Amino acid sequence: MLELISTKFDFDFEVGYPPLPRWALTLKKGMRIEYYWNEEWDWSGGTIQDILKIMDELVVTVEFDDGSLYRLPLNGEEKLRWRPSQ
C-alpha cells in the first residue's frame, strides 16, 4: 500500500536547456581547442575562426588541423564535446 508522506518538494524544477558553462564565454578567435567527434574519431584539434552568439548558444567556426572547416554548436548540452587544446 502507498502512503503519502508529504506534498511539499525540497527542490525547484527548471524548464529549458542548461546554461552555457562559464569557460565558454572565454573563447576567442585564434584560440586552440579540441572537439570530441565520436569513439572512432576521438578528439580533434583546431583553431577558432569565428564565434556567433545566438540566444543561449554559441556557433563556433573551427578550422581543424586537417584543413576542414566546421560550424559547430556549443550549448549547455554540448559542453562535454569541447575542451582547451592539450
CYANA upper distance limits for C-alpha pairs under 8 A (distance plus 0.5 A):
 17 TYR  CA     76 GLY  CA      6.97
 17 TYR  CA     77 GLU  CA      7.71
 18 PRO  CA     75 ASN  CA      8.31
 18 PRO  CA     76 GLY  CA      5.20
 18 PRO  CA     77 GLU  CA      7.11
 19 PRO  CA     56 ASP  CA      7.46
 19 PRO  CA     75 ASN  CA      7.64
 19 PRO  CA     76 GLY  CA      5.48
 20 LEU  CA     24 ALA  CA      7.01
 20 LEU  CA     56 ASP  CA      7.50
 20 LEU  CA     57 GLU  CA      7.70
 20 LEU  CA     74 LEU  CA      8.26
 20 LEU  CA     75 ASN  CA      5.99
 20 LEU  CA     76 GLY  CA      5.13
 20 LEU  CA     79 LYS  CA      8.01
 21 PRO  CA     25 LEU  CA      8.11
 21 PRO  CA     76 GLY  CA      7.22
 21 PRO  CA     79 LYS  CA      7.73
 22 ARG  CA     26 THR  CA      7.99
 23 TRP  CA     27 LEU  CA      7.74
 27 LEU  CA     31 MET  CA      7.34
 28 LYS  CA     48 ILE  CA      7.50
 28 LYS  CA     50 ASP  CA      8.44
 28 LYS  CA     51 ILE  CA      7.94
 29 LYS  CA     47 THR  CA      8.26
 29 LYS  CA     48 ILE  CA      5.57
 29 LYS  CA     49 GLN  CA      5.84
 29 LYS  CA     50 ASP  CA      6.14
 29 LYS  CA     51 ILE  CA      7.54
 30 GLY  CA     47 THR  CA      6.19
 30 GLY  CA     48 ILE  CA      5.65
 30 GLY  CA     49 GLN  CA      6.64
 31 MET  CA     47 THR  CA      6.14
 31 MET  CA     48 ILE  CA      6.01
 32 ARG  CA     45 GLY  CA      7.65
 32 ARG  CA     46 GLY  CA      6.25
 32 ARG  CA     47 THR  CA      5.07
 32 ARG  CA     48 ILE  CA      6.96
 32 ARG  CA     84 PRO  CA      7.12
 32 ARG  CA     85 SER  CA      5.93
 33 ILE  CA     45 GLY  CA      6.36
 33 ILE  CA     46 GLY  CA      6.13
 33 ILE  CA     47 THR  CA      6.69
 33 ILE  CA     48 ILE  CA      7.74
 33 ILE  CA     82 TRP  CA      7.70
 33 ILE  CA     83 ARG  CA      6.43
 33 ILE  CA     84 PRO  CA      5.04
 33 ILE  CA     85 SER  CA      4.88
 34 GLU  CA     43 TRP  CA      6.50
 34 GLU  CA     44 SER  CA      5.81
 34 GLU  CA     45 GLY  CA      4.87
 34 GLU  CA     46 GLY  CA      6.66
 34 GLU  CA     82 TRP  CA      6.40
 34 GLU  CA     83 ARG  CA      5.86
 34 GLU  CA     84 PRO  CA      6.47
 34 GLU  CA     85 SER  CA      5.74
 34 GLU  CA     86 GLN  CA      8.37
 35 TYR  CA     43 TRP  CA      5.89
 35 TYR  CA     44 SER  CA      5.91
 35 TYR  CA     45 GLY  CA      7.10
 35 TYR  CA     46 GLY  CA      8.41
 35 TYR  CA     81 ARG  CA      6.03
 35 TYR  CA     82 TRP  CA      5.31
 35 TYR  CA     83 ARG  CA      7.16
 36 TYR  CA     41 TRP  CA      8.29
 36 TYR  CA     42 ASP  CA      6.05
 36 TYR  CA     43 TRP  CA      4.87
 36 TYR  CA     44 SER  CA      6.99
 36 TYR  CA     81 ARG  CA      5.26
 36 TYR  CA     82 TRP  CA      6.94
 37 TRP  CA     41 TRP  CA      6.44
 37 TRP  CA     42 ASP  CA      6.22
 37 TRP  CA     43 TRP  CA      6.86
 37 TRP  CA     44 SER  CA      7.99
 37 TRP  CA     81 ARG  CA      7.85
 38 ASN  CA     42 ASP  CA      5.83
 38 ASN  CA     43 TRP  CA      8.37
 44 SER  CA     64 PHE  CA      7.49
 44 SER  CA     65 ASP  CA      8.08
 45 GLY  CA     64 PHE  CA      6.32
 45 GLY  CA     65 ASP  CA      6.46
 45 GLY  CA     85 SER  CA      7.10
 46 GLY  CA     62 VAL  CA      6.55
 46 GLY  CA     63 GLU  CA      5.87
 46 GLY  CA     64 PHE  CA      4.34
 46 GLY  CA     65 ASP  CA      5.79
 47 THR  CA     62 VAL  CA      6.01
 47 THR  CA     63 GLU  CA      5.84
 47 THR  CA     64 PHE  CA      6.83
 47 THR  CA     65 ASP  CA      8.34
 48 ILE  CA     60 VAL  CA      7.37
 48 ILE  CA     61 THR  CA      6.43
 48 ILE  CA     62 VAL  CA      5.04
 48 ILE  CA     63 GLU  CA      6.97
 49 GLN  CA     60 VAL  CA      8.10
 49 GLN  CA     61 THR  CA      5.84
 49 GLN  CA     62 VAL  CA      5.99
 49 GLN  CA     63 GLU  CA      7.06
 50 ASP  CA     60 VAL  CA      6.38
 50 ASP  CA     61 THR  CA      5.50
 50 ASP  CA     62 VAL  CA      7.79
 51 ILE  CA     58 LEU  CA      7.10
 51 ILE  CA     59 VAL  CA      6.31
 51 ILE  CA     60 VAL  CA      5.08
 51 ILE  CA     61 THR  CA      6.80
 52 LEU  CA     58 LEU  CA      6.13
 52 LEU  CA     59 VAL  CA      5.58
 52 LEU  CA     60 VAL  CA      6.91
 53 LYS  CA     57 GLU  CA      6.43
 53 LYS  CA     58 LEU  CA      4.99
 53 LYS  CA     59 VAL  CA      6.78
 54 ILE  CA     58 LEU  CA      6.56
 54 ILE  CA     59 VAL  CA      7.83
 56 ASP  CA     75 ASN  CA      7.26
 57 GLU  CA     73 PRO  CA      7.29
 57 GLU  CA     74 LEU  CA      6.28
 57 GLU  CA     75 ASN  CA      5.22
 57 GLU  CA     76 GLY  CA      8.25
 58 LEU  CA     73 PRO  CA      6.37
 58 LEU  CA     74 LEU  CA      5.50
 58 LEU  CA     75 ASN  CA      6.90
 59 VAL  CA     71 ARG  CA      6.74
 59 VAL  CA     72 LEU  CA      6.04
 59 VAL  CA     73 PRO  CA      5.15
 59 VAL  CA     74 LEU  CA      6.61
 60 VAL  CA     71 ARG  CA      5.96
 60 VAL  CA     72 LEU  CA      5.77
 60 VAL  CA     73 PRO  CA      6.83
 60 VAL  CA     74 LEU  CA      7.56
 61 THR  CA     69 LEU  CA      7.45
 61 THR  CA     70 TYR  CA      6.05
 61 THR  CA     71 ARG  CA      4.74
 61 THR  CA     72 LEU  CA      6.80
 62 VAL  CA     69 LEU  CA      6.17
 62 VAL  CA     70 TYR  CA      5.94
 62 VAL  CA     71 ARG  CA      6.89
 62 VAL  CA     72 LEU  CA      8.04
 63 GLU  CA     67 GLY  CA      6.59
 63 GLU  CA     68 SER  CA      6.20
 63 GLU  CA     69 LEU  CA      4.92
 63 GLU  CA     70 TYR  CA      7.11
 64 PHE  CA     68 SER  CA      5.91
 64 PHE  CA     69 LEU  CA      6.79
 64 PHE  CA     70 TYR  CA      8.49
 73 PRO  CA     78 GLU  CA      7.77
 74 LEU  CA     78 GLU  CA      6.05
 74 LEU  CA     79 LYS  CA      6.73
 75 ASN  CA     79 LYS  CA      6.66
 78 GLU  CA     82 TRP  CA      8.10
